[in-house]
Amino acid sequence: MRLPDIAVPLGVHGLQNAPLSTFTCSLVGAYRPFARNAGGGGPPSLTERYRRQADYVNRVRAAAREAEAQGFLLPEDAAIVVNAAAETPIFDAQTPSAPPR
């Protein structure tokens, strides 16, 4: 079972932060957002994965419904997940992909 934020990602989850021999390795994770547009190698960008925000929201909705049907999300929690996807500013052309210097 993959919850919506894993099934329909906006970035890479769980990058290795510490050597496997350290205790903190089992306690901490990381997150690196996907690039907005194609280029530079690495994982597919947001625009390569999702044509527009509506496509992303529809995929999140489908993943939330699946998790709800399998008993992993309550209906009210599924609605929160879908609403958060609809409100994310990451697809807004005015939102910079990196902070200005």
N, CA, C and O of each residue as an XYZ file, in Angstrom:
404
protein
N       0.839     -1.188      0.000
C       0.000      0.000      0.000
C       0.878      1.243      0.000
O       1.774      1.387      0.832
N       0.611      2.128     -0.933
C       1.323      3.405     -0.999
C       0.313      4.520     -0.794
O      -0.662      4.627     -1.538
N       0.543      5.345      0.209
C      -0.327      6.495      0.446
C      -0.136      7.511     -0.676
O       0.870      7.469     -1.384
N      -1.104      8.433     -0.848
C      -1.067      9.358     -1.990
C       0.231     10.149     -2.152
O       0.674     10.355     -3.282
N       0.847     10.590     -1.075
C       2.069     11.393     -1.233
C       3.250     10.562     -1.731
O       4.234     11.117     -2.220
N       3.160      9.252     -1.611
C       4.189      8.365     -2.152
C       3.798      7.890     -3.549
O       4.645      7.789     -4.437
N       2.515      7.600     -3.739
C       2.022      7.121     -5.039
C       2.065      8.215     -6.103
O       2.277      7.932     -7.282
N       1.865      9.464     -5.684
C       1.829     10.608     -6.608
C       2.789     11.669     -6.047
O       2.349     12.677     -5.493
N       4.083     11.440     -6.193
C       5.058     12.292     -5.514
C       5.291     13.646     -6.174
O       5.075     13.831     -7.372
N       5.739     14.580     -5.345
C       6.210     15.883     -5.814
C       7.726     15.982     -5.656
O       8.332     16.995     -6.006
N       8.325     14.927     -5.127
C       9.759     14.897     -4.924
C      10.208     13.512     -4.516
O       9.417     12.571     -4.457
N      11.497     13.409     -4.234
C      12.096     12.145     -3.820
C      12.082     12.090     -2.301
O      12.550     13.013     -1.634
N      11.544     11.009     -1.759
C      11.497     10.802     -0.312
C      12.594      9.828      0.112
O      12.952      8.912     -0.627
N      13.117     10.045      1.313
C      13.974      9.054      1.934
C      15.391      8.962      1.437
O      15.969      7.875      1.428
N      15.969     10.070      1.021
C      17.375     10.051      0.623
C      18.238      9.698      1.823
O      17.897     10.023      2.961
N      19.332      9.046      1.570
C      20.236      8.651      2.642
C      20.940      9.886      3.197
O      21.606     10.611      2.457
N      20.792     10.123      4.493
C      21.412     11.279      5.134
C      22.647     10.923      5.941
O      23.561     11.736      6.081
N      22.675      9.716      6.467
C      23.761      9.332      7.359
C      24.256      7.943      6.961
O      23.542      7.192      6.297
N      25.474      7.605      7.365
C      25.961      6.253      7.076
C      25.048      5.203      7.706
O      24.435      5.442      8.746
N      24.966      4.055      7.072
C      24.105      2.991      7.587
C      24.476      2.561      8.992
O      23.646      2.000      9.709
N      25.702      2.815      9.392
C      26.159      2.376     10.709
C      25.679      3.280     11.840
O      25.846      2.926     13.008
N      25.091      4.432     11.535
C      24.663      5.330     12.603
C      23.219      5.080     12.995
O      22.393      4.701     12.165
N      22.928      5.294     14.257
C      21.580      5.099     14.783
C      20.599      6.084     14.157
O      19.448      5.733     13.899
N      21.045      7.311     13.913
C      20.130      8.322     13.376
C      19.637      7.978     11.987
O      18.598      8.482     11.560
N      20.358      7.133     11.275
C      19.929      6.739      9.935
C      18.536      6.132      9.967
O      17.747      6.346      9.046
N      18.225      5.385     11.008
C      16.914      4.744     11.096
C      15.831      5.698     11.584
O      14.652      5.345     11.563
N      16.201      6.884     12.016
C      15.234      7.826     12.581
C      14.914      9.014     11.683
O      13.886      9.665     11.869
N      15.762      9.302     10.728
C      15.583     10.500      9.924
C      15.436     10.160      8.443
O      15.990      9.178      7.948
N      14.685     10.987      7.772
C      14.553     10.858      6.330
C      14.832     12.199      5.696
O      15.246     13.146      6.365
N      14.605     12.268      4.427
C      14.827     13.521      3.719
C      13.839     13.620      2.565
O      13.180     12.646      2.203
N      13.753     14.794      2.008
C      12.854     15.051      0.884
C      13.523     16.051     -0.043
O      14.015     17.090      0.399
N      13.539     15.731     -1.336
C      14.082     16.661     -2.331
C      13.023     16.847     -3.411
O      12.691     15.884     -4.101
N      12.475     18.060     -3.583
C      11.433     18.276     -4.594
C      11.962     18.062     -6.006
O      13.133     18.306     -6.298
N      11.065     17.599     -6.875
C      11.409     17.460     -8.287
C      11.576     18.847     -8.893
O      10.950     19.806     -8.443
N      12.420     18.949     -9.912
C      12.534     20.192    -10.675
C      11.195     20.467    -11.350
O      10.460     19.538    -11.683
N      10.882     21.736    -11.548
C       9.609     22.087    -12.180
C       9.592     21.698    -13.660
O       8.601     21.158    -14.151
N      10.679     21.970    -14.359
C      10.749     21.712    -15.802
C      11.858     20.721    -16.124
O      12.785     20.525    -15.337
N      11.750     20.105    -17.281
C      12.717     19.099    -17.720
C      14.098     19.715    -17.909
O      14.238     20.914    -18.149
N      15.094     18.878    -17.796
C      16.467     19.318    -18.022
C      17.347     18.994    -16.847
O      16.897     18.972    -15.702
N      18.588     18.746    -17.133
C      19.546     18.532    -16.062
C      19.651     17.103    -15.567
O      20.356     16.851    -14.590
N      18.977     16.163    -16.204
C      19.047     14.779    -15.755
C      18.289     14.573    -14.460
O      17.470     15.408    -14.076
N      18.550     13.495    -13.804
C      17.867     13.184    -12.558
C      16.468     12.657    -12.804
O      16.125     12.300    -13.931
N      15.657     12.607    -11.753
C      14.301     12.081    -11.908
C      13.452     12.980    -12.808
O      13.757     14.163    -12.960
N      12.396     12.435    -13.402
C      11.515     13.254    -14.249
C      10.988     14.480    -13.490
O      10.704     14.405    -12.295
N      10.865     15.592    -14.192
C      10.392     16.839    -13.584
C       8.887     16.790    -13.361
O       8.215     15.852    -13.791
N       8.364     17.811    -12.683
C       6.913     17.907    -12.466
C       6.155     17.944    -13.782
O       5.136     17.270    -13.938
N       6.656     18.741    -14.740
C       5.938     18.856    -16.014
C       6.025     17.578    -16.837
O       5.164     17.330    -17.681
N       7.038     16.774    -16.607
C       7.119     15.476    -17.280
C       6.177     14.461    -16.630
O       5.645     13.583    -17.310
N       5.973     14.576    -15.343
C       5.112     13.648    -14.609
C       3.637     14.011    -14.727
O       2.784     13.143    -14.911
N       3.349     15.301    -14.618
C       1.963     15.783    -14.586
C       1.834     16.932    -15.580
O       2.591     17.900    -15.506
N       0.903     16.838    -16.488
C       0.736     17.888    -17.508
C       0.403     19.229    -16.881
O       0.893     20.268    -17.322
N      -0.416     19.205    -15.872
C      -0.817     20.434    -15.167
C      -1.325     20.034    -13.788
O      -1.387     18.845    -13.475
N      -1.683     20.994    -12.971
C      -2.107     20.695    -11.608
C      -3.348     19.815    -11.578
O      -3.470     18.958    -10.702
N      -4.273     20.008    -12.515
C      -5.488     19.182    -12.536
C      -5.143     17.705    -12.706
O      -5.790     16.850    -12.102
N      -4.146     17.397    -13.509
C      -3.694     16.013    -13.685
C      -3.156     15.471    -12.362
O      -3.483     14.354    -11.962
N      -2.332     16.266    -11.692
C      -1.792     15.881    -10.386
C      -2.919     15.626     -9.387
O      -2.918     14.606     -8.698
N      -3.876     16.546     -9.307
C      -4.989     16.413     -8.357
C      -5.814     15.165     -8.669
O      -6.208     14.447     -7.750
N      -6.079     14.898     -9.933
C      -6.841     13.697    -10.299
C      -6.114     12.425     -9.878
O      -6.745     11.470     -9.424
N      -4.811     12.407    -10.023
C      -4.039     11.234     -9.606
C      -4.036     11.087     -8.088
O      -4.138      9.975     -7.569
N      -3.919     12.207     -7.376
C      -3.987     12.169     -5.913
C      -5.363     11.677     -5.476
O      -5.471     10.854     -4.567
N      -6.406     12.174     -6.117
C      -7.768     11.750     -5.787
C      -7.920     10.234     -5.962
O      -8.484      9.560     -5.100
N      -7.419      9.708     -7.068
C      -7.504      8.262     -7.321
C      -6.728      7.473     -6.267
O      -7.204      6.444     -5.788
N      -5.538      7.951     -5.904
C      -4.737      7.268     -4.883
C      -5.415      7.346     -3.519
O      -5.380      6.381     -2.755
N      -6.031      8.487     -3.205
C      -6.743      8.639     -1.932
C      -7.959      7.723     -1.880
O      -8.227      7.112     -0.846
N      -8.692      7.621     -2.971
C      -9.847      6.716     -3.017
C      -9.413      5.267     -2.821
O     -10.071      4.504     -2.114
N      -8.309      4.896     -3.446
C      -7.783      3.535     -3.302
C      -7.397      3.260     -1.847
O      -7.734      2.208     -1.304
N      -6.692      4.200     -1.219
C      -6.304      4.044      0.185
C      -7.533      3.984      1.085
O      -7.565      3.221      2.050
N      -8.534      4.782      0.769
C      -9.786      4.766      1.532
C     -10.493      3.421      1.357
O     -10.966      2.843      2.336
N     -10.570      2.921      0.136
C     -11.237      1.643     -0.132
C     -10.550      0.488      0.593
O     -11.203     -0.477      0.992
N      -9.234      0.589      0.761
C      -8.491     -0.467      1.441
C      -8.445     -0.272      2.955
O      -7.871     -1.092      3.672
N      -9.050      0.812      3.441
C      -9.118      1.053      4.878
C      -7.911      1.746      5.476
O      -7.743      1.745      6.695
N      -7.066      2.339      4.644
C      -5.881      3.025      5.146
C      -6.104      4.517      5.379
O      -5.315      5.152      6.078
N      -7.161      5.085      4.808
C      -7.521      6.490      5.022
C      -9.003      6.568      5.335
O      -9.819      5.870      4.732
N      -9.337      7.424      6.282
C     -10.747      7.727      6.539
C     -11.231      8.689      5.460
O     -10.425      9.423      4.887
N     -12.534      8.701      5.171
C     -13.043      9.614      4.137
C     -12.659     11.076      4.385
O     -12.297     11.792      3.452
N     -12.738     11.511      5.634
C     -12.397     12.912      5.925
C     -10.905     13.175      5.720
O     -10.526     14.278      5.328
N     -10.063     12.188      5.976
C      -8.629     12.349      5.731
C      -8.319     12.345      4.233
O      -7.452     13.087      3.772
N      -9.024     11.514      3.484
C      -8.854     11.497      2.026
C      -9.212     12.863      1.442
O      -8.534     13.353      0.538
N     -10.274     13.473      1.957
C     -10.680     14.804      1.484
C      -9.600     15.844      1.787
O      -9.344     16.728      0.969
N      -8.971     15.745      2.951
C      -7.898     16.677      3.312
C      -6.720     16.533      2.353
O      -6.141     17.529      1.919
N      -6.367     15.292      2.022
C      -5.251     15.031      1.105
C      -5.538     15.622     -0.275
O      -4.671     16.260     -0.872
N      -6.754     15.412     -0.779
C      -7.120     15.920     -2.105
C      -7.160     17.450     -2.097
O      -6.690     18.085     -3.041
N      -7.715     18.041     -1.044
C      -7.759     19.509     -0.949
C      -6.349     20.103     -0.892
O      -6.087     21.141     -1.498
N      -5.456     19.451     -0.173
C      -4.071     19.937     -0.101
C      -3.415     19.890     -1.480
O      -2.674     20.802     -1.848
N      -3.685     18.836     -2.239
C      -3.136     18.736     -3.602
C      -3.674     19.857     -4.479
O      -2.940     20.432     -5.283
N      -4.956     20.167     -4.322
C      -5.576     21.220     -5.134
C      -5.045     22.605     -4.773
O      -5.042     23.508     -5.609
N      -4.597     22.772     -3.533
C      -4.144     24.086     -3.063
C      -2.633     24.282     -3.137
O      -2.143     25.376     -2.854
N      -1.887     23.244     -3.512
C      -0.429     23.401     -3.546
C      -0.026     24.437     -4.597
O      -0.518     24.403     -5.724
N       0.870     25.356     -4.227
C       1.289     26.390     -5.179
C       2.422     25.938     -6.103
O       2.898     26.726     -6.921
N       2.853     24.697     -5.985
C       4.036     24.252     -6.723
C       3.870     24.316     -8.240
O       4.860     24.420     -8.964
N       2.626     24.255     -8.730
C       2.392     24.315    -10.172
C       2.179     25.744    -10.667
O       2.087     25.975    -11.872
N       2.100     26.696     -9.749
C       1.910     28.097    -10.101
C       3.163     28.615    -10.804
O       4.262     28.525    -10.257
N       3.008     29.146    -11.986
C       4.159     29.627    -12.768
C       4.902     30.744    -12.055
O       6.077     30.983    -12.335
N       4.232     31.432    -11.137
C       4.867     32.535    -10.436
C       5.690     32.069     -9.245
O       6.471     32.845     -8.696
N       5.529     30.805     -8.835
C       6.262     30.304     -7.682
C       7.671     29.921     -8.105
O       7.833     29.051     -8.960
N       8.698     30.549     -7.531
C      10.061     30.194     -7.927
C      10.410     28.784     -7.468
O       9.950     28.342     -6.415
N      11.222     28.075     -8.252
C      11.613     26.724     -7.877
C      12.733     26.734     -6.842
O      12.967     25.730     -6.170
N      13.418     27.850     -6.712
C      14.463     27.993     -5.708
C      14.398     29.408     -5.158
O      13.998     30.335     -5.863
N      14.792     29.578     -3.894
C      14.767     30.927     -3.327
C      15.697     31.861     -4.088
O      16.759     31.438     -4.543
N      15.311     33.134     -4.233
C      16.188     34.098     -4.909
C      17.456     34.324     -4.113
O      17.463     34.184     -2.890
N      18.518     34.670     -4.799
C      19.803     34.933     -4.114
C      20.041     36.402     -3.984
O      21.064     36.815     -3.437
